[in-house]
Amino acid sequence: MDGGTSELAQITPGIAFAPNKERRTNRRELTNREKAAVIVRLMLAKGAPITLSGLPEHIQASLAEQMSKMRLIDRRTLDRVVVEFVTELEEVGLSFPGGIEGALSIMDGHISTTAASRLRRLAGASSRADPWDRIAALPIERLLPVLEEESVEIAAVMLSKLAVPKAAELLGKLDGERARRVAFAVSRTGNVDPETVRRIGLSLVTQLENLPARAFDTGPVERVGAILNVAPQLIRDEVLAGLDQDDEDFATLVRKAIFTFVHIPTRVSPRDVPKITRMVEQPVLVTALAAAAADSVQNLTAEFFLSNMSQRMAQSLREEIAERGKVKEKDGEAAQSAIITAIRALETSGDLVLIQEDEQ
């Protein structure tokens, strides 16, 4: 309603009529819900911008129901309601978001994930909370199992309550037969009553949010791979050998997650080489390439760099590499790790996309 405040502020009390004692005696005080209906009706009549879709559905329904019960409001009552409403708006010093999701969005980063989950579960038990607002805010990967594992009827209701782009993306991730059955079930949801939809939403939000808080943002494969990326080669080889003995499948996944200096020619596009060299200080780059020149495998990476930069810069680096001479193993690994870190930073920022092994 904030958008229509200026409209309301321009409303002036009507012409003062002679008081009617009988009418004043019979006049009753409007309830808050009736006053809200009066304000909304007036704003719509004045063409003031007003959007009610952001309110919880039960409030929208309650407001519409109240408007359906009202008939005529005299000018004196209208003026009094408008003045009261505008006065309250002018006296507002601070506003708080409606609902637990609004509060959690403001407090994001200031309370623990465990506390946030508990608050969401408590809100889910409230008869006034709309569970579909929280379901719609969940990421695709959290919602997909519902479409895959729940009945097609439940999946159809969920798709119908989501925004069309999100529903389409979810449907596209299902196998053909399952997608067809769910789509057909959507055509049979026309007669589902609102209370049933609400109960389905409460059940789903409890299921989706009643998950233990994750202490790590990435999985164990990614974490081990990231650690081994910057570990000395000797340690990396020993760890992988040990993983092969303990869990061969896990070791295979870790190897796929590892990205080291020798992987650069096959995983990095030649056009991205200038981006990488700009992020690495030249002495570090010289040390890394000088260390690689002494190894037949790593030398392929050194030549990959030198071949995909300007000839003048490549010639300058070759001269510095020759002057650098033999590099200590520890210094060489540190310099090469710095290059890997730079590549990972470019990948995270979206400025570089690594080529996947299955794309080669």
N, C-alpha and C positions, 0 to 999 in steps of 0.2 A: 504494500500500500504506500510505501514511501514515495513512489513515483507520482502519486496523485495528491501529495500534501499541498503543493502550490495551488492546485485546483480548489481544494477545500478551503485554503486560507483566503480565497477570494470571495467565498460565500458570505453574504451579509444577512443578518436577521431580516425577516420579512416585515411588512408594514404592521405596526402595532394595532391590533384590533381591540375593541372594547372587551374586557374580560367577561367570559361566560362562566358564572359561578357554578352552574350545574355541570358544565363540561369539565371545569377544573376539579370539582369534587369527585367526578367519576374517573378522572385520568389516573392511571397507575404507572408506576415506574417500570421502564423496559428492562428486561434482563440483558446481561452482557451479550448473549448470543443474538438477541433481537437487535441490539445496537450495532453489532457487527454486520448483520444483514442489512440494516438501514444504510450504513456507510458504503458497503459494497454496491448496493442498488443505486445510491446517489452517484458514486464514481462512474459506474457503467452508463448512467443516464447522461452524465457530463462528458463522456468520451475520454475520461482520464485513463492513462495506461495502468493496468492492474493485471497481475499474473498470479493466479491462485494454484497453479499446478505444482508449485514448489511446496505447498502445504501437505501434510500427511493426508492420505485419502479419507480417513474417517472424519477429519475436520472438514474437508471439502464436502463430503456427503452430509454432515451435520448442518453446514451452512446452507446448502441447497434445500435441505428439508425444512429448515427454519423459514427461508424465503417463500417456500410453497405455502406456508401457513399464514402469512401476513397479507393484509389487504391495504388499508389506507393509514397513512401517518399524517397527522395534522402539522401545519407549518410550525407551530410553537414547539412541538416535540422534536421535529426535524432540526430546528435551529439549536435546541438544547443539546441534542446528540452530537451535532457537528462541532459546536463550541467545546464540548467536553472532550471530543476526540482530538481536535487540534491542540487544545491545551495540554493534553497528555503527551502528544508528540513533541511539543515545544519543551516540556519538562524532562524529556528523556536525556540522561547524561551518559548512559552506557547501555549497550544492548548485548545480550548473550545469544548464541545460536540455539535454535530449537532442536531438541532431540540429542540423543547420546552421540550420534555420528558427528554432529556439528561441534559438540564439546571436545570430542576426541581429536578432531582435525586441528583444533586450536592448540590442544595440549600435546600434539604429536612431537615426540622427542623429549618430552618433559616427564612422562610417566613410563613405567615398564610395560613391555608387551603383555606380561602376565596380567597386570592390572587392567589393561585395555580389553583383553579377552574376557575377563571376568565381568566388566561393565557391559560389554556387548551381550553376554549371556543373560545377565539380569534384565537388560532392556528387551531381550527377546521374549522373556516371560511376561512382559507387560502387555496388557490388552490394548494399550494405546499405541504401541510401537508398530510401525509398518516393516515387517521383515524383508519385503522385496526391495526396499531402498538399500539395505545392506548387501543383499544378494547381488543386486545389479552392480555394486561397487567392487565386487570380488574379481580377481583376474581370471582370464580364460582357463588357465591350467587348473584352477580350483573348481571351476564349474563343469568342466568336461567330464569328470568321472560320474557326475549325476546323470548326464545324458547317456552315458555308457552302461551304467549299472542299475539305475532306477527303472521303474515300469515306464512304458512309452507314454502312458497318460500323464504321469508326473513330469516327465521330460517335456511333454507338449505344453503343459501349464507353465513351466519355467521359461521356455522359449517365448511364449506369448507375453510374459511379463517383462522381458528384456527389451532393450532398444534394438531396433531392426538390424543395424550393422553388427552388433555383438551376437545376436541370435544367428545371423547368417554365417558369421565366422565359426561359431560353435558347430552349426549344422554341417559346415564344410569339412570339419575334422572327424566326423563319424564315417564309418564304412557305409557303402551304398545301401545295403539292405536296412541297416539300422536307421539311417537318415530318412529313407522312404517311409518306414513305419512311424517314426516320430512326426514327420511332416503330415502324414495322413491323420494321426491322432490330434494334431492341431485343429483340423477341420471339424473335430467333434467336441471342441471345448466351448462352443457357443452358449450352452445352457448351464455351464458350471456357475454356481452362485458365488458371490463375493466372499462369504464366510468360509466356504470350502477352500477357495484360493488362498485365503489368509492362513488357514490352518496348515495347508501344504507349505506355505512360505515359512511359518514358524518351525515346522519340522525340519525343513531343509537348512534354515539358517542355524539351527541348533547343531545339526550334523556337520555343517561346513565350518562353523566357528569353534566347535568343541575339539580342536586339535591342539596338541602340545606345542608350546612356543618353540621356535627353532633358534638355537643358539648361534647357528652359522648361516650366512646368506648363500653359500655354495655347498655342493655335495662333497663327500670325502674324496672322490676321484679328482675333482678340480683342485681341492686344497692340496692333496699330495703332489699332483702334477705341478702346481704353482711353486711349491717348495723345491721340488727337484729341478725345476727350470733354472734356478739360480745356485743350486748346490754344485760343488766341485764335481767334475766328471767321475772321479774315482768313487766318491760317495754315492753318486747317482747310480753307477753301475752296480755297486754292492747292494744298495737298497732294492733295485729292480730284481737282482738275482734272488734276494731273500723273499721278495713278494712272489716270484715265480714258484718258490717252494711252498709258501703258505697258502696262496690263493692265486692260481694262474689266471682266472678270469679277471680278477681285480687288477692284476699286474698288466694284463692286456689293455684294459681301459685306461690305466695310468699312462702307459706308453703312448696311447693316442692323444692324451691330454698334454703330454710334454711337448714343449716347443723350445728348442735350444739353438745355438748358433749355427749348427750344421744343417738345421731345417730351413734356414732362411731362403736359400735359392728355390726351394720347392713350395714354400708356403707364402712367400711375399711376392707381390707383383712388382716387376721392374720399375714401373712408373712411381712406386712409393719410395724408392730408394732416396731421392732428394729430401723427402719429408723426414726420413730417419736421420740422415746425416746432419740436417739442420738442428735436430734435438740433441745431438751428441757433440760434446766438445771435441775439437780436432785432435788434441793430444790423446784423448781416450780412444778415438777412432783409429788413430795411427797405431797405438799399442795393440788394439784388438786385431787389426789386420796384419800387423807384424808378427804377432803370435800365431795367427792362422797360416801365414806363409810357410811356417816351418812344419806344417802338418798337411799331408797330401789330401785328406778329406776336408779339413777346414779351409784349405786354400781355395776350394771351389767357391766358398762363401766370400772370401776376399776378392776373388775375380768377379763375382756377381756384383759386388758393390762397385768396384772400379769400372766395370763395363757399363754401368747404368747411371753414370754421372757425367758432367761435362769433361771433355778431354783435358782441359787446362787443370781442373781440380784433380782429376785422376793422375795426371803427370806429377803434380805437386805432391800428392800423397805417396806415390811410388818412390819419389826421391826421399821423402821423410822416412818411409818404411826402411829403405836401404840404409839410411843414416842411423836409424833406431837400433838396428842389429838384433841380436838375440834378446828375447823377452823372457823374464822369469815366468814360470808356469802360473804362479799365484797372481801376478799382475795381469797376465793375459786373460785368465778366467774372469777376473774382476772387470776388466774392460769389456769383454764380450757379454757379461751379465748386464752391464750398463746399456748395451745396445738392445738386448732382449727387453729390458725394462722400458726403454723408449718405445719399442714396437708395441708392447702391451698397453702403454699409455695412449698411443695413437689408436689402437684398437678400441679401447674403452671409450674414448671421445668420439668414435665414429669416423675418424679421419683415415682409417686404414681397415681393410677387411682381409683377414688371413684366408688363404686358399685351403679348403678342407681336403683331406687326403683322398676322399672318395671322388673329388672333382678333378683330380689330376689324371 
